[in-house]
Amino acid sequence: MKYLRKNDCIMLGFAIVLFAVLQGLITGRVLSSFWQLNLLIVGINIIMAVSLNLINGYTGQFSLGHAGFMAVGAYVGIVLTTNFHLPFAVALLAGGVAAGFLGFLIGIPTLRLRGDYLAIATLGLGEIIRVVIMNIDYVGGAAGFKGIPHHTNFAWVFFLMLFALFFIKNFVNSNHGRACLAIRENEIAAESMGVNTTKFKVMAFTIGAAFAGVAGGLFAHCFYLVSPNSFTFMQSFNYLIMVVMGGLGSITGSIAGAFVVTFISAALASWPEFRMIIYALALILLMFYRPQGLFGYMEVTNMGIFRRIFKKGGRN
């Protein structure tokens, strides 16, 4: 435990240095507004990818409706900041709680399903959430919600991303996380050993949904207009690509996958018709040559020079 705490402190130190460098580039206007926006999107996508990885990678479920929970957090957040003029922090917290509570309610019946049945159920639920929002005039309906205050900045995104990463890392390393890993490896064997599989699947689903809601609040306050078309099935599929590309069961992989996919999208902004083709080719090549993803189950702390740094930190 002492070793893990020291490792966390080292990683936190690296993160603070990275934040200072990137914030300096933003403040000094070295980065254009386009790349500043994409830096925010990278951080939001990392939250989405790591929260989905908790469900798909660490617990072994197959959710295809993650964008639906993002939509709940986004709309709850913008209603509270725009219509009720509540602080941004309160709106983000409320969006996360609302998405997590909905994830809990949905998870109880659906997570008794497995495999393709669960994927189809979560896909349908994500679309139901989007269609319901589309038919609520109070939040703009299909035209979207306009006049959103621009509260999201790099500091908010970076530190909430850092919180999500550390929270999920420590959850995975806890007894609850070990139960989720046991379910992933063999659900029947885990249940026979006394693990309440439904309880831990619902727990992982609720946590993942809550972080998706927080990410939705950050995403919505990046723009002045948000519509239900921002949370379609293709958006959920996009997050799934990030998780699979980085590696199911790797937090480092979620970061790498979110980074690669976001910057491919940004680089191909002028040629949107080629974006999905390149995604598909990248995934095909990955499945041929690296089916476990870029990192598989590995973390950056177990690789090369980082392993020596962290072992040295653990001995101090």
PyMOL commands that set and color helices and strands:
alter all, ss='L'
color gray80, all
select helices_A, chain A and resi 2-27+33-58+66-83+88-110+115-134+137-139+141-143+154-172+175-185+187-192+197-220+228-231+233-246+251-267+272-289+300-302+304-315
alter helices_A, ss='H'
color red, helices_A
select strands_A, chain A and resi 145-146+225-226
alter strands_A, ss='S'
color yellow, strands_A
deselect
rebuild
show_as cartoon
